[in-house]
């Protein structure tokens, strides 16, 4: 993150542009955070479903990390 410039040296227009730019950056970060939370929710739901199917036994050795990564990055298809 860049430090703020000398605010006293900015014109009103430059100050408004800086605010607009930072608000746009904040919206992007917020959007990315919501996407991450959605992916976490999906992964947790999958883990719970697997634990329910296995009677509560650990399923971590059954997780195909490469396949899951491909699905989450949009490079693979989810199981049918």
Legacy VTK file of the C-alpha trace (Angstrom):
# vtk DataFile Version 3.0
C-alpha trace
ASCII
DATASET POLYDATA
POINTS 80 float
0.000 0.000 0.000
1.326 3.374 -0.969
1.646 6.096 1.657
-0.648 9.082 1.336
0.799 12.081 -0.482
1.196 15.458 1.187
-2.495 16.267 1.488
-1.866 19.989 1.777
-0.310 20.041 -1.683
-3.341 18.431 -3.390
-6.009 20.446 -5.131
-9.658 19.772 -4.336
-9.983 17.817 -7.577
-6.890 15.710 -6.856
-8.152 15.008 -3.353
-11.546 13.911 -4.722
-9.841 11.686 -7.316
-7.721 10.098 -4.589
-10.826 9.403 -2.521
-12.587 7.907 -5.560
-9.582 5.685 -6.343
-9.334 4.424 -2.766
-13.071 3.744 -2.617
-12.810 1.716 -5.834
-9.910 -0.273 -4.355
-11.957 -0.885 -1.209
-14.902 -2.189 -3.255
-12.572 -4.615 -5.068
-11.080 -5.884 -1.803
-14.574 -6.302 -0.360
-15.667 -8.238 -3.460
-12.644 -10.541 -3.241
-13.319 -11.092 0.477
-16.929 -12.114 -0.271
-15.723 -14.550 -2.942
-13.259 -16.105 -0.493
-15.940 -16.454 2.163
-18.207 -18.152 -0.383
-15.489 -20.629 -1.319
-14.778 -21.327 2.357
-18.497 -21.998 2.931
-18.580 -24.399 -0.026
-15.507 -26.255 1.220
-16.872 -26.526 4.748
-20.206 -27.840 3.458
-18.375 -30.449 1.377
-16.312 -31.520 4.383
-19.430 -31.826 6.556
-21.173 -33.885 3.861
-18.180 -36.197 3.599
-17.997 -36.598 7.367
-21.706 -37.447 7.454
-21.282 -40.051 4.684
-18.271 -41.604 6.406
-19.908 -41.772 9.814
-17.677 -39.066 11.246
-14.362 -40.646 10.307
-11.596 -38.459 8.954
-11.862 -37.865 5.239
-8.741 -35.747 4.770
-6.822 -38.573 3.116
-9.652 -38.861 0.571
-9.509 -35.199 -0.555
-8.057 -34.716 -4.024
-6.361 -31.339 -3.531
-5.355 -30.970 -7.196
-8.912 -31.628 -8.388
-10.379 -29.292 -5.784
-7.928 -26.564 -6.793
-8.885 -26.991 -10.456
-12.573 -26.707 -9.596
-12.101 -23.558 -7.504
-9.958 -21.877 -10.143
-12.492 -22.719 -12.839
-10.121 -25.083 -14.678
-12.043 -28.238 -13.894
-15.587 -29.387 -13.613
-17.260 -30.250 -10.319
-18.294 -33.835 -9.699
-21.559 -34.824 -11.374
LINES 1 81
80 0 1 2 3 4 5 6 7 8 9 10 11 12 13 14 15 16 17 18 19 20 21 22 23 24 25 26 27 28 29 30 31 32 33 34 35 36 37 38 39 40 41 42 43 44 45 46 47 48 49 50 51 52 53 54 55 56 57 58 59 60 61 62 63 64 65 66 67 68 69 70 71 72 73 74 75 76 77 78 79
